[in-house]
């Protein structure tokens, strides 16, 4: 099991704040696929 880190919480907060994975990914300068994968990891914790 992967450990929860600060980045996972940042990603979750960005998605909640911006209302979508696509918008949060633009703001965070990462791809939506990367953000979605990180959200999936967070959900499995």
Order of alpha helices (4+ residues) and beta strands (2+ residues): alpha-alpha-alpha
